[in-house]
Amino acid sequence: HASRLELARRVVVFFCNWPRDDEDAQREREALVTVPRVPTRDELAAVADRIEREVNAVSGAAIWPLAPAFQSKEPLMRDTMTTPQWVRWVLLPRLRDMVTGATKPPEQSHLCTLARDLAKDEATWPLLYALGELDDLFVTSLADALAKRRN
């Protein structure tokens, strides 16, 4: 949630403080552009804990889907289970495997977009925000990436 507010702030700053020269323009572009990154295990663990807290607060998420539900080919298995069920019974075990090193993290994450149905119910907004935090782990601003290379 905070990173989205930061992005919105940067957009406002970008348009209100139009660059005075080419160097300023380059710095502003680097601050707005994102590049992929690989999250650390500690980062994944922290977000997994947050997602688990939020999904446990959602009614119906703890209901174990029937075995055929796990055979779905749909994104988030949305034809056989609810999004909170998918988060609880599919995503969290996968995240825990990434934290232990049993599996590699994906190159990118767009769960917040895929789980947009959570936006319909205000009770699931905290879970949607937590999924957004997971998505944010997989990108960094170009400015931050360049600064790390310089150091």
Salt bridges, closest charged atoms under 4 A:
GLU6 OE2 - ARG9 NH2 2.60
GLU6 OE2 - ARG10 NE 3.19
GLU23 OE2 - ARG27 NH1 2.94
ASP24 OD2 - ARG20 NH2 3.50
ASP24 OD1 - ARG27 NH2 2.20
GLU43 OE1 - ARG37 NH2 2.92
ASP49 OD1 - ARG96 NH1 2.93
GLU52 OE1 - ARG96 NH2 2.68
GLU54 OE2 - ARG50 NE 3.17
GLU133 OE2 - ARG50 NH1 2.18
ASP136 OD2 - ARG4 NH1 3.58
